[in-house]
Amino acid sequence: MAVTIKDVAKAASVSPATVSRVIADNPRISEDTKKKVRETMKHLGYYPNFQARNLVIQKTQTIGVIMADSATLAFQNPFFPEVLRGISSRAHESQYGLYLSTGATTEEIYEEVISMTQGKRVDGIILLYSRICDKIMDYLYNSNIPFSVVGRPDVHTESISYVDNDNVGNSFEVVKYLIGLGHQRIAYVGGGLEYVVSLDRLKGYRKAIQKAGIRYDSELIVNQSINAGLEEQSVQRLMRLEQPPTAIVTHDDLIAYELISYLQDMKIDVPGNVSVLSFNNHSLSEHLKPPLSTVDISIYELGLHAAELVLEKIKDSEAPVREVTVPSRLIERGSCRSL
């Protein structure tokens, strides 16, 4: 005979209503009670019929996860599997599933977001990026749909819950570190300026060289689409300047890998001829030759908090807007040297 809610309630010494609230992850139920009831459910082999329950409460128990570009391109970057690991961990605790965007273009993704929200296929949305004048974010904001953002929004900042690093501060500290090693000609290879993270890191770069009394040189700046990959011509242009850079800061480790490969093809040694420093601290970075100096931006924690923020809004539409800043740390390895 199938196990029922009443069986679970009796075994856990609580009421059937309490069991139902635990299944719904009601915030009014204490964590101790939730733990006891869930352990009882597991022991008895009770599995809630979420489809029937969701029809009653008009919830899907699903979170939509939206990437800036097609999933095919996004998953080439180790950032996305890691941030999804954090989102999945927190979603699983609340018995939520994930619905990933699959559109190949911005327009397709926009239509997909409208379809998944208007079609009631998700209870909330997580944006894994923050782009200037983004119509997807505008749509979510104006539609009062629960959502959170990985990255600082460019508008409505005080009205949108988001998680981010201190990208201005991180970039400032990275350039300050290189200046401390004696570098004056520091190039910056950043992402497209349509993304807030790229603008913030460029701002930190300029702030650091200005404070050090170094003249800003636009020839040392390369900005490109985040998912397009680094063009070899851009590296050649930098290194063929009359005064080439002695250090290069890149948008992320993936760009740094390409950069170092191009430099090797040009017979330019890292760090002998030029130092390289990046962001993200992917697992491969410590195994490069030389091992890559990089900033660990706590990608997993970005995902955890993004899921927390949207779940707060799903469970309580009046939950206060929150801004979460995840700590970062510079990891010194072998790709930088002192002059």
SULFENNOR-V313811 format. One record per run of one state. SS is the DSSP state (@ for helix, = for strand, . for the rest). FROM is the first residue (numbers start at 1). LEN is the number of residues. If there is no record, write none. Layout:
[[SS;FROM;LEN] [SS;FROM;LEN]]
This chain:
[[.;1;4] [@;5;8] [.;13;3] [@;16;8] [.;24;7] [@;31;14] [.;45;5] [@;50;8] [.;58;4] [=;62;5] [.;67;4] [@;71;4] [.;75;3] [@;78;16] [.;94;3] [=;97;4] [.;101;5] [@;106;13] [.;119;5] [=;124;4] [.;128;3] [=;131;1] [.;132;3] [@;135;8] [.;143;4] [=;147;4] [.;151;6] [@;157;3] [.;160;2] [=;162;3] [.;165;2] [@;167;14] [.;181;5] [=;186;6] [.;192;3] [=;195;1] [@;196;16] [.;212;6] [@;218;3] [=;221;4] [.;225;7] [@;232;8] [.;240;7] [=;247;4] [.;251;2] [@;253;13] [.;266;9] [=;275;5] [.;280;3] [@;283;5] [.;288;5] [=;293;4] [.;297;2] [@;299;17] [.;316;7] [=;323;3] [.;326;3] [=;329;3] [.;332;8]]
